[in-house]
Amino acid sequence: MRKRFWKTEYSITIFVIFAVVLLLVPTSFITSKEAAYITKWNDTYNKIDYMFSAMNAHSDANIIKGLKKAKSYNQREDFVILLIKPYLRLVELDDEAKKYEPHYMNGNKVEKNDQYHFDSLYTAPNGEIVGIKDVKDDDIYHPGFYMMFDINGFKRPNVWGKDIYGINIFSDGKITPIGSGWDLEDMKDDCSENGTGISCSNYYRIGGEFNE
C-alpha cells in the first residue's frame, strides 16, 4: 500500500514539473527570440551608421550636393539607392515583393498609404529585406528618407518592432533610428502590443526591453 502511494505521489510530482516546464518554455523561447532580433538590429544599425560615415568622408559621395542636383523626387530616391547599393549589394525585388506583407506590433497591416509603407524593396545577401522611401524633405532638421530593415527577410513575423526596424536619413548624411526624439513614455507605449512598434527602432537602441 505504501509502495503504491509512493508511485502515485512520484507520478503527480513528475506531472507537475512537466506542466511547469510547458508553461515556461514558450515564454523563454519568445524572450530569447526577441533578444536575438534586438541584437541583430543593433548590429545592423551599427553597420549602416558606419556606412554613412564612410560615404560622408568622400567628397565625390556628398549627399547634400547630390540631392540638390536632383530634379525630381524619383531622382532623389535613385541617387540615394545608387549610393547605398555598393555597400549593401542590394537586389531589387520584383514579384516576390507582392508576397511581403508587413504588420504593426498591434496586429494591423501596414497599408499602402501609410507613412511607413515602402514601395521600393530590395534584398541583401544576408537575406534581409531593405526598403527605401523618399519623404520629400530636404532640410537638415527633418529626415529626407526612411530606410527599413526586415532582419528576418521573408520569414515571419514581418512585424515592426520585432523583426522590422528603420532609420531616418537626413540631407547632410546623418542617420538616426526611427523614434529618435520621441518622448520616452510615448516610445514605450508605442513599442508594445498596443502600439505600432515603429519607435522600437530607437527604444531598443537606448536600452528599452521588449514588452509582451
N, C-alpha and C positions, 0 to 999 in steps of 0.2 A: 504494500500500500504506500509506504514511504517512498519506494523507488518510483512508483507511478506518479506520485505527486511531484517528485524532483524533476521527472521528464516533462511534466506539464508546465512547471514553473520555468524550466530551461527553455522550452518552446516559446512560451509567452515572451520571455526576455529577448530571444532572438528576433521574434516578430516585431517587438517594439523598436529594437535597434534598426532593423531593416526599414521600418516605416519612417524613422527619423532620418535615415540616410536618403531615402527617396524624397523627402521634403527639402533637405539641404542641398543635394546635388544640383538640381536645376538652378537654384539661386546662385550658387557658387560658380556654376558654368556661365551663367549670364554675366555675372560680375567680372569674371576673368576675360570673357569675350569683349565686353565693353572696354575693359582696361587695355586690351590689345589694340582695339580700334583707336583709342586715345593716344597710345604710344606711337602708332603708325602715323596718325595725323600730325603729331608733334615733329616726327622725323621728316614728314613731307613738307611741313611749313618751313622748317629749318633749311631744307634743300632749296625751296623756292625763294626764300629770303636771300640765301647766298647767290642764287642765280641772278636775281635782280640787282644785287650789289655788284656782281661781275659785269652785267650789262651796262650799268651806270658808270663803271670805271673806264669804259671805252667811248671815246668821243664819236666814233662812227656809229654807235648804237644809242645815240642820245634820244631818249623817248620824247622829250619835250619838242625838239626840233621836228621829229617825225610826225608827231600828232598835229603840229601847227601847219605842216605842209599838206596834210590830208585834206582833200576837198569834199569828202563825204564821210558819214558815219561808217559806211561799209569799208572805205579805205582805212579809216582809223582801226577798225577791227582787224582787217587784213594785215596792217602794219604790226600790231601787237602780236598776232599769231606768227608772223614772219620772224619776229624777234625770239619768240619762245620756242618754236619748233625745233631748232637745232639742239637746244638744251634738253628738251624733254622727249625728242624724237616722236612727235605726235603723228598719228594717222587718223584722218577724218573718218567718222562713222557714216555709213550710208543707211541701208535698210535695217541694220541692227539697231540703230538709234530709235526706231519706231517701237521696239520691244521694251525700251528702257522707260520705266515709269517711277520716278522718284516720289516720295511722300514726305510730309512733315512729321514731326515727332508725335503730334496728336492724332495721327492716322489719316489726315486729309491729304488728298492727292495734290501735287504741285500742278496747277492749271497753266495753260499756255500763256495767259495774260498776266500771270503773277510776276512780281518783281524778281524773283529768283528762279524763273524758268529759263532754261538755256536751250537755244536753237542750235548753236554751234557746239557740237560734241566731238571729242576725239578720244582715242585710246592710246595709252602709253605702253611701252614694252613690258612694264611690270604688271599690266592688267588693269591699272587704274583708268577710270573714265574721267576725262577732263573737259570742263565746259568753260567757254569764254564769252562774255557779254559786254557790249558797249552800252554804258548807261548815260551816254550823251552829256557828259560834264567834263570840262577840261581845265577847271581852276584847281589850284593846289590844295584847296580845303575840302573838296568833295571827290570821291572816287570817280574815275572816268571809266573804269571797267570792274566787273566782278569776274572772279575765276572760281570754279568749283572743282572739287576732287572727290570722286567716289572711290575711296581707297580699297573697296572690295569689288570694284568693277560691276559686272552684270549680276554677280551673286547678291542675294538678298542679305540684309533687309532693304537696301536702297532708301535709307531714311536720313534726313538732315539731323545731325546731332548724334547719329550712331555710326554710320559709315560714310556719310557725306558731310564735307566741310567746305569752307570757302574763304577767299581773301578779297580785300579791296585793293585795287591798283590805282595809284594817283598819277597825275600827268608828269610829276617830277621823278617818277620811277620808284617811289616808296610804296611799300605794301603794309597792310595791317590785316589781322584776322577779322572776318565779319563779326560784328558785335562789339568791336573796339569803340569805346566812347559811350557805351550804354551804361546806365545806372546798374550797380551790382545786383540789386534786388530784381530789377527788370530782366536782367540776364539770367538770373537763377530761375525765375518763373518761366521764362521762355524756354530755357534748357531743361524741360521736364515733359512728362507725358501730357501736360495741359497746354504746352506751347508749340511753337513751330520747330524749335531746335536749331534755327538759323544762328543764334548767338552762341551756341555751344562752341563754335569755331574759336571764339575768344575766351569763353568761360573756362574751357579746359586748359587753355594756354596759361591762365593765371592761377591754376590750381584747383578749379572747381571740380566737384565729383559728380559722377553720373547719378541722376535721381530717378528712381523707379516710379 
